[in-house]
Structures are given as C-alpha cells and as structure tokens.
Amino acid sequence: MPVYEYRCDQCTHQFEATQSIHARPEDTACPQCKGIGATRVLSAFASKVKGSHKPGFEEMKAYNMLHERMDRFSKLPPAMGKRVDVTSDMMTGQGPSGPSEGNGS
C-alpha cells in the first residue's frame, strides 16, 4: 500500500499514513489531535530501477542489430546481376523511376 503525506486541517500537523488507494483524505484522522479531516500533500518520492533496463536500451540494441545485419548483407555476393550501391534516395523510396534491369519482359 502507498504511503501518503497529510496535513491536518485543525492543528496543521503534518504526518504520513499508509492507506489504500481508495481511502478518502477527508476521513483520515490526525495522530496528534485525533481530529477527522486532513489534506493530502504532494511530496517527493524516490524510485529505484531494478535490472539492466535503461531508458532507450531496447532501441539502441535494435539499431545495433540492424547495422550488423546491413554490414553482413553488404558482404554477400549478388543474387542475380551486379549489386547496386544503396543510396539515401533509394531508402526513402525516391529512387530512379526508369525501368529496372532484370528479366526483360
């Protein structure tokens, strides 16, 4: 259960209470004056990342795998005909619009 920080509406005492998420702040009793009615205060919290996950780690791993595969692919012999160097225009889909060399239909 989460720990909430409260301030009593009657004596302005600040205290913490471990409560359910569904507990209403108005029904919380002050431990000092025993008065009912408190205001939930926003407070700082700490979190700890467990494991090896870091923000962006999966994306960096995917890009590294892509670059490794592209390096291996560039070393393969061509399947048919001669290999054409890949340009940035080809990658964006703006390659030459002329007929392609190939089977010749």
BELSUL-V726887 format. One line per field, one symbol per residue. psi: psi as a letter, one per 40 degrees, with the letter a starting at -180 (. if undefined). A space follows every 50 residues. Layout:
# BELSUL-V726887
psi=???
This chain:
# BELSUL-V726887
psi=iihihihhddefhhiihhiidehhddehhhedeeihhihhhhiiiiihhi aehihedddddddddddddddddeeiiidhaihhhhiddddeefiieiii ibdg.
